[in-house]
Amino acid sequence: MDYGFILGQLAKGLEVTLELTILGFLGGFALGFFLAIARTYSGGISKALAVAYIELIRGTPMLLQLYIIGFGLPLLIREYLPNFVMNPTIAALLGIMLNSAAYQAEYMRGAFNSIESGQIEAALSLGMTKWKIIRHVVFPQAFRIMLPSWTNEMVYLLKYSSLAMLLAVPELMYMASITASETFLYAQIYLIVAGIYLVFATLIIQFMRLVELKIHIPGVTTIKR
């Protein structure tokens, strides 16, 4: 049994898995922030579009979304650009980002709504603009409140990045499947993979726990030292 070969293959897949997780989370945060702002503080068409997007993404499986982006979207684009080819990793990353954005938007919306309205009224009375209030008053407090939800989201993305294997993205589960089919060591390889996911999920949880403890503010966050 060549464990060196097996671990080498899994290491390649792990690198892609971590890239999908980290970039998917950051991209989801960037888009989710504006969705949360639109749904919480805007009105009219911008709020309606944000609500429609969030409910559409949350109401459909990530697998379906990946299929649409990875298989359906390229076919549509090739109607106009016959030579277009969608990179599977880019397609998976885009799907993960779009999916995460909807959930992170709801985490942020809940945190924004938990801030006392009196603080916003006081900031308005001081002549602060809406964006300054969000940046200097609302978000610093909401950030601390959202940390537990963000921890769950990062662990969620770590695990569900495995769906990218269905687009032939060489992430951890895909490389495990290929390696197992070559060595016939299915039980051993998948047990190793389970251990890898568990280790990295635990690392994420512990890291975020340290961040929560570091920036804890009594009366704002519920975590105790």
PEPE-V125295 format. One record per helix or strand. SS is the DSSP state (h for helix, s for strand). FROM is the first residue (numbers start at 0). LEN is the number of residues. If there is no record, write none. Layout:
ss:SS from:FROM len:LEN
ss:SS from:FROM len:LEN
//
This chain:
ss:h from:2 len:39
ss:h from:43 len:15
ss:h from:61 len:17
ss:h from:87 len:27
ss:h from:116 len:9
ss:h from:129 len:38
ss:h from:171 len:12
ss:h from:185 len:29
ss:s from:217 len:1
ss:s from:220 len:1
//
